[in-house]
Amino acid sequence: MFAVLTEVPAPHRGWLARRRARKSGVFPLVTEKRVQGARYYLIESETGDFGRNWELIKEVAGDANHRILFPRGLIPRAGMIPCKPTALQNRLFQNGVMAVLKAASIPAGQLKIALFDPDGFYTQLAGAMLTLTDYVYVVTQRAEKYVRKSDEFIKNLGILPIVTKDQTYLDTAAVTVAPSGLAGFAPPGNSLLFAPEAGGLFTDSNCLSLPAAFCAQTPPQIAPVDFAGALYEFCAVYELGTLIPSAFTDGFRKIPIPAAAQMVAQTVNQITK
């Protein structure tokens, strides 16, 4: 369950109504909504002198108080922190990386991928990569999480990733993937980096095309990608996690999936010369 805050124009009030509103505040209107079977609360707060009563908004949000989507650019008060769902963005980043690697069509014996996974979150991604290449180097501090998956890797793929703490593998691979970022480490010099930080290719809201049905049901003033992220993360609308971004970005330009695949192929050619 989560909540969404939108702002609506204040109605015309007579003198007595304005006096009451000034004294007691304007209680936000709360409506329970449903999207694809998922529930959320729509909180409608007035604009103007009596609107944005943060204490009342916090009160009506109830259990969803720490899971409220606000219009971008609106800064709440009363100790309220904007909710920023990240799980869907991370999932679609991984989907995009796999789409790029598949489109690059590099022979399994030539493509080397380094997966930077300090906390061992991305064993599933490592398994998906092993379907495309014989060489997946996982740089992690939680090797035990990959050890637990060893039998599954062997049974389903017949191969294991190389699991190590040695970060020099980031420089030996043609592609480095860091879904959670590089945690302050310098970007690899020879490798094409996919990471949600400066120096890497990543996905943002401009790279995603959400289904029209979800865009149509997105509350006013709320970014569709934020709304979809909340449905995915808080309401288990996991079908959104099957989407594939149309492009990556380096922070300045959009790079369509086929163009990113060409960048992978060029990097592999440079390293293998």
Helices and strands as residue ranges (DSSP letters): E 3-8, H 15-24, E 29-35, E 38-46, H 54-61, G 62-64, E 68-69, H 87-104, E 112-116, H 123-129, E 135-139, H 143-147, H 150-157, E 162-164, H 169-172, E 175-177, E 192-194, G 205-207, H 212-216, H 224-235, G 238-242, E 247-249, E 254-256, H 257-272
